Amino acid sequence: MKVQTKSLNFLRSETKIEIPFFQRPYVWKYENAKLLLQDLFRTNGNHFLGSILLKLEDNDSEDENVTPSKQVVIDGQQRLTTLSILVKVMFDFLRENRALSNPEIVDGQRALFYLEDNGYIAHLENSYHDKDNFKKIIGEVKSVEIQGHPFEEYTKPEFDSVNAELVEDINLTEDEYEKKYNESENLLRQCYKYFIKEIYSKNVDTVKQLWTKLFSESVNLLVIIRLDATDKEQEIFDTINSAGMHLSSTDIIKNHLYQKLMSTGVSQKKVLEKYKKSWEQTFENESNYSFWNKEKNVGRNLRSNIELFFQAYGIIHEPKIYDVEEDTIADLAKKFKEYLTTLHTTEEVENFIDDIMNTASIYHSLPHFSSTDAIKFDEIGKRVACIMDISDNTTFTPYLLYLYKRYDTEDTQEELNAKLTFVDNVLMHYIVSGNSNKNFNKYCTDLIDDDKNGSSNSSSLNDITLEDLQKGIKIRKNNTLAKLILYFIELHRNYKLEGSDKKYISLQFTNEMELEHILPKKWEENWGPDKTPYVYDDGTLIQDADEGRKNRESRLLSLGNMTILSKKLNIKISNENFYNKIKGKDTGKKKVKHIEGVRELSSFSITTEFLPAETARIDEYVWNEQTISNRENNLLNEIIEIWPLQ
């Protein structure tokens, strides 16, 4: 990898720069083009335009001395395309106004075109979406002779029609112009038109100054990152992602797939038809585009659904394409490319593409958690999806995809549910215990291999003990996961009720649902030993004040001291004594006469079970170390009932 800061002068040393054929289309809109031009016309120093990530095309020649003839744009497609259009507009404007010397004309030409044996070729070749439209804007260089002298003619195929449109737009307000720009199906043309409008309205000196600035070696506008054929794009992606720019290796996989199909002798037209019916329809259709690009936390990085799918597909494919024990996410595109080298016929490649798309449809139809969806306890697929989403655990995704792909009939539904119940059990045991799940990747592939071989579920996953669960209940540092445990206990309780006794046939896990510590973290003022004496778990008084304080502090993070409310408790009452915290409190003020208490903010049985009767005396409102311990034991019994130990 080589990193350099450069001006646009870097274009003059390039030959072919190719945006992959099946790359997404140009999407920059009015605000992007406007902001870019405004920033460039600033006179106070450099303006950093971002990075361009280029990769040398693989050298397929047996001769190691043969160098690649082109570079592929991995990132920076929008920026590079926009700058090329701007250079074209400025070049034409300055040349027509005779503001460029002969050397500058040559330099300008070299920024847009390079010379091959068969003539001048545009440096930048766009994807199939934009290829023809970009050519119309950039035009071409024609070598002609006038009166015996060599002369080069620079064509502007779109200029006259675009200029005519500008006349029609002259009375539009900026908002109207922006709306027309952004609603266009040809954003490349709109960008070209906007630059003509702006550049041709400036005086020659202003444009000449900008031209000089863009191509001055002393002005570093871009960071050019050049990758060798062996460099891993994803490692670079993750570095760029940390600065806020998201990239995915799936675009590279896409290009490998359809370029491979083209290499088997299928015409470009037929490959495009296949692409539209498969990839575009599956991943880029308007109705499901947002789903595939939705991101999830995976470790320190964000991964989109489409990337998670391809990783999962690579793991479950036979033969295996991606090995979680040997490969990293940075290897994903490379591993798919390596597998494609084993396919030699059109039929093999098309079958591979079809299987990817069919499996992607299964992935899309998997239960995926949403806080707007209410879950029933016996909806095991939704339960597992909820657990994985809330705990930021995507490790079991390949196994789930494998299960739903293999057990996809009504006859196999019972077997599917049994295996999903096993996953649910494993995940919740680790969540309750707080034990490390760092080996889940290996466990997941073991489960897939075991199932393929007809073996039972891996026993190595069932190593959580009763002591692990007891310890995990006593110390719950993650409020979200504590809320999740109580949520499922609540669902299970209602599931066991009969008929009209069921309060919640289904229940949403929402952000509005709040976890509340009954004994508050700031307990000293209203829960001191003078008001709530220190006691051991059996109710025996603790005489030593330091020991009592330490013991009380240790019970704050116990699951037995937690409950869930329908909304957040007012901070003015959250630290009150147990009586006021439960019943609420009258303020005596006109605006807020009463602050709601726990009783008024939750009808969940997980809360109502420990509330004194409405008619109870104040001295019957007791919450201390003994009641917390008793509730710990009760919750532990329910946890084991829902998620049995092996």
Buried (B, 14 or more C-beta within 10 A) or exposed (E): EEEEBBBBBBBBEBEBBBBBBBBBBBEBBBEBBBEBBEEBBEEEEBBEBBBBBBBBBEBEEEEEEEEBEBBBBBBBBBBBBBBBBBBBBBBBBBBEEEBBEEEBBEBBBBBBBBEEEEEBBBBBBBBBBBEEBBBBBBBBBEEEEEEEEEEEEBEBEBBEEBBEBEEEBEEEEEEEBBEBBEEBEBBBBBBBBBBBBBBBEBEEEEBBBBBEBBBBEEBBBBBBBBBEEEBBBBBBBBEBBEEEBEBBBBBBBBBBBBBBBBBBEBEEEEBBEBBEEBBBEBBBEEEBEEBBBEBBEBEEBBBBBBBBBBBBBBBBBEEBBBEBEEBEBBBBBBBBBEBBEEBEEBEBBBEBBEEBBEBBEBBBEBBBBEBEBBBBBEBBBBBBBBBBBBBEBBBBBBBBBBBBBBBEEEEEEEEBBEBBBBBBBBBBBBBBBBBEBEEBBBBBBBBBEBBEEEEEBBEEBBEBBEEBBBBBBBEBEEBEBBBBBBBBBBBBBBBEEEEEEEBBEBBBBEEEBBBBBBBBEEBEEBBBBEEBEBBBBEBEEBEEEEEBBEBBEEBBBBBBBBBBBBEEBBEEBBBBBBBBBBBBBEEEEEEEEEBBBBBBBBEBBBBEEBBBEEEBEEEEBBBBBBBBBBBBEBBBEBBBEBBEEE
